[in-house]
Amino acid sequence: MSSTENSTAAPTRVTRIRTQIPLRVTSMEAHAPFSETAYTLVVNTMGCGVRLSRPLEPGLEVCLDELPTGKIAMARVANCVPLGKGSAYWVVGLALDAPGNIWGIHPAPSDWGPETNAAAAPPVTATPGKSEEWPYRRFSDRGEFHPGRR
């Protein structure tokens, strides 16, 4: 099989939610020290997309903490793209090492599996951001959860 046959991305299998949840992203690797407070752009049980002030290398191990739920999670950088031409920000895709609703989203989409209650913190309500805050066109509209839409 040629390398071009592997270049297509696998389809999203878990519903994504556009929401801004505060968190801190910290590199766990000594050769790439980094820590920044950020907000999610999209989340699901497999990971999230965050806006950061610098690019991170794919494969970099990071720790996600300071979540409203009080949870801490390990993740790896899956991808990194500039937010726009000449922008000082990057959209960084993070893949969770242990999938789950670490975000405290309630109610969660049905394909997120059984709901878990975050006893330490109240549930986070998914609140879509303003479309001019980040390039929604970079993400497919297919497979996204829109609270309030019928």
Secondary structure, DSSP 8 states (H G I E B T S, - for coil): --GGGG-S-----S-EEE---EEEEEE--TTS--EEEEEEEEEETTEEEEEESS---TT-EEEEE--TT---EEEEEEEEEESSTT-S-EEEEEEESS-S-TT-BSS--GGG-S----TTS--B------GGGS-GGGS-STTEE-TT--
